[in-house]
Amino acid sequence: MAEGAQGYEPRQRGSNRIQVSSTKKSMFFYVNLAKRLLGEHGEIHLSALGMAVSTMVSIAEILKKDGLAEETRLATCMDTIGGEGGRRSVQKAKMEIFLRKSAQYDQIIAVERDRDLAAAEANGA
């Protein structure tokens, strides 16, 4: 995001930041990664450009619907991409969503693990 964007404070890239792509990984890869990072860090920072914004919003909504996360901040802007080596620069929409672990996160994850273990035992027996 541009430094001049209202309400935006540049942050250093950390291990709790997920840059969502609409073509590289499936949406559920990002959902599972977000669950793991929420457990490790307590908060995550989702970021996407252009067509990947809708995928990122879906990821955030799945986490919120499942009771795992709460939205703390949302930021949007236009980012200029390219313009080097004689190429024309292109503006793309950029969106960032900041989520924190919900109060029920640990309980919900424990129930999911128990369910997965029971299913694995039933399939292995």
Rosetta blueprint (number, residue, H / E / L):
1 M L
2 A L
3 E L
4 G L
5 A L
6 Q L
7 G L
8 Y L
9 E L
10 P L
11 R L
12 Q L
13 R L
14 G L
15 S L
16 N L
17 R E
18 I E
19 Q E
20 V E
21 S L
22 S L
23 T L
24 K L
25 K L
26 S L
27 M H
28 F H
29 F H
30 Y H
31 V H
32 N H
33 L H
34 A H
35 K H
36 R H
37 L H
38 L H
39 G H
40 E H
41 H H
42 G L
43 E E
44 I E
45 H E
46 L E
47 S E
48 A E
49 L E
50 G L
51 M L
52 A H
53 V H
54 S H
55 T H
56 M H
57 V H
58 S H
59 I H
60 A H
61 E H
62 I H
63 L H
64 K H
65 K H
66 D L
67 G L
68 L L
69 A E
70 E E
71 E E
72 T E
73 R E
74 L E
75 A E
76 T E
77 C E
78 M E
79 D E
80 T E
81 I E
82 G E
83 G L
84 E L
85 G L
86 G L
87 R L
88 R L
89 S E
90 V E
91 Q E
92 K E
93 A E
94 K E
95 M E
96 E E
97 I E
98 F E
99 L E
100 R E
101 K E
102 S L
103 A L
104 Q L
105 Y H
106 D H
107 Q H
108 I H
109 I H
110 A H
111 V H
112 E H
113 R H
114 D H
115 R H
116 D H
117 L H
118 A H
119 A H
120 A H
121 E H
122 A H
123 N H
124 G H
125 A L
